[in-house]
Amino acid sequence: MIQQLEASIHGLVQGVFFRHFTQAKAQELGLSGTVSNQPDGTVHVIAEGPQEDIKKLLEWLQQGPELARVDHVDVEWGKSDGQTHEFTILR
């Protein structure tokens, strides 16, 4: 089942290559979507793909890369709209 995950990651998540490592992990899992820094200091992720792989990405987001400190992740689940076919970094 294809699902969509929308997540906002809070903590020390900007300036620590969070977007780069998120893109690499999503591509490793074969997911599509976007990752971007937000003005409030969070990182925003939209990812689409098989439910099992989306859950693996979410587990990774809750830890982040080595230099990051993830305080919490806000999560919303939805149905995939099938509009994206790759995983890209925005902003």
C-alpha positions in Angstrom: 0.0 0.0 0.0 1.4 3.4 -1.0 1.2 6.0 1.7 2.3 9.6 2.2 4.1 10.8 5.3 4.3 14.5 6.2 6.7 15.1 9.1 8.1 18.2 10.9 11.3 17.5 12.7 12.1 19.7 15.7 15.5 20.1 17.5 18.9 20.8 16.3 18.1 19.8 12.7 19.4 22.7 10.5 23.1 23.2 9.7 23.9 19.5 10.4 23.3 18.1 6.9 19.8 16.8 7.9 18.4 17.4 4.4 21.2 15.7 2.6 21.1 12.6 4.8 17.3 12.5 4.6 17.5 12.5 0.8 20.1 9.8 0.8 18.0 7.6 3.1 14.8 8.2 1.2 16.6 7.3 -2.1 18.0 4.2 -0.5 14.5 3.1 0.4 13.1 4.0 -3.1 10.8 6.8 -1.8 9.8 10.0 -3.5 9.1 13.4 -2.0 10.8 16.5 -0.6 12.8 17.7 2.3 13.2 21.4 3.2 14.4 23.7 6.0 11.6 25.9 7.5 11.9 29.5 8.9 11.0 28.2 12.4 14.1 26.0 12.5 12.4 22.7 11.7 12.9 20.4 8.8 9.8 19.4 6.8 9.6 16.1 5.0 7.0 14.8 2.6 7.6 11.2 1.5 5.6 8.7 -0.5 6.1 5.0 -1.0 5.3 1.6 0.4 4.1 1.8 4.0 6.9 -0.5 5.3 9.6 1.8 3.7 7.9 5.0 4.9 8.0 3.5 8.5 11.7 2.9 8.1 12.2 6.5 7.0 10.2 7.7 10.0 12.4 5.6 12.4 15.4 7.2 10.8 13.9 10.7 11.1 13.4 10.2 14.8 17.2 9.9 15.2 18.6 11.9 12.3 22.2 12.1 11.3 25.1 12.0 13.8 25.4 15.8 14.3 21.6 16.3 14.8 19.5 16.3 17.9 15.9 15.4 17.3 13.6 16.6 20.1 10.3 15.4 18.5 8.7 14.7 15.2 5.1 15.8 14.3 3.6 13.2 11.9 0.6 13.2 9.6 -0.3 10.2 7.4 -2.2 10.5 4.1 -2.8 8.8 0.8 -0.2 9.2 -1.9 -1.1 11.5 -4.7 1.5 9.9 -7.0 2.7 13.3 -8.2 6.4 12.9 -7.3 8.8 10.4 -8.7 12.1 11.4 -7.1 13.2 12.7 -3.7 14.5 16.2 -3.8 15.9 18.9 -1.4 14.0 22.2 -1.4 15.5 25.5 -0.1 
